[in-house]
Amino acid sequence: MINVADGNDVSQIYDAVMAAYETEGKPTCIVLNTIKGKGATFAEPIGAHSSQPSEEEWEEAIKAAEERLAAVRAQ
């Protein structure tokens, strides 16, 4: 079993998949410890797995995501 501490971190997931490819002779299980609603401003604070956000909540979430993307691109 491969335990990924931050299942919302793409690089940790990638490393786990690569480690699984290297495992021979037995099945491999990858466990991702995730945060429900990660990155969605209307869902993450309450741990919502599925919800019906209002139009205002969608707009807020999209704006926050665009700001995070811009910050990543600026690095």
N, C-alpha and C positions, 0 to 999 in steps of 0.2 A: 504494500500500500504506500502511495506517495501522498503526503499531506501538504496541501498548499495553504500556507498561513493566510495569505491575502488573495482569495479567489477572485477578486476584482482587478488584480494586477496582471496585465497581459504578459509581462515578461516572466513572472513566476509561473503562470500557466504554461507558457512555452517551455520553460526549463523542465517542468514536470512531464510534459509530453515527450521531450527529448530523453529524459531519464527512463520513461516507460519503453521507448523504442529500444533502449539498450538492455532491457531486462529480457533474459532468455530462459525458456524452460518452464515458465509459470505465468499465470495471468497477472495483470497489473491493474490495480484500482487507483484512480486519482480522485482524491477528496478535495473539493474546493470550499473553503470557508469564506462565504460571501456575505455581503450586506444587502438585504432586500431593498430594492429601489435605489441602489447606489447611483448617485449622480443626478437623480430626479429630485428637484427641490421640493416637490409636493409629496414625494413618497419616502425618501431616505429618512427624514427625521422621525417618522412614525413606523418605519420598517414595513411599509406596505408592499406586498408582493404583487398585488393587482388592485387597481383602483380606477375610479372614473373621475379624472381631474376636470376641473372647470376650465373654461377657455382662458381665464386669467392665469390659472396655475400652469397651463400649457405654455403660454407666452413667457411666463417667468422662467420656466424650465428651459425653454429654447434659448432665451437670452443668456442664461447661466452657462449652458453648453457651448454657445458660440463664444462667450468670453473665455472659457477654459481652452477651447480649440485655438483661439487667437494667442493665448499665452504659450501654448505648446509650440505653435508655429514660430513664435518669436524667439524661442530658445536656440 
